[in-house]
């Protein structure tokens, strides 16, 4: 039960970061479709940054604080 106390906030933070990344990808895609010079460059930047946010939110490892308490109990 104690393990969930630490992993739920981190999981919610990762979900928030992934949703933010998806929103950036969509916005970047819309900007690229408009095909205007400076907007095109900004769209590519947003697309790449959104992909980074999704990748980072998906692959972050949860750090378990209960590992130390479980070792002390044994």
Residue, then its C-alpha position, 0 to 999 in steps of 0.5 A: x500500500x505504501x508503494x502506491x503513495x509514491x508512484x501515483x503522483x509520479x504517474x500523474x506527472x508523467x501523464x501530464x507531460x505526455x498530454x502536453x507533448x501530444x498537444x505540442x505535436x498537434x499544434x506543431x503539425x497545424x503550424x507546419x500545414x500552414x506552410x509559412x516561413x517562420x511559422x514552419x520553423x516554429x512548427x518543426x520546433x514544437x513538433x520535435x519538442x512535443x515528441x521529446x516530452x512524450x518520449x520523456x514522459x513515457x520512459x521515465x522510471x519510477x523511483x521507489x522510496x519503499x525499497x529502503x523501508x522494505x530492506x530495513x524491515x528484513 
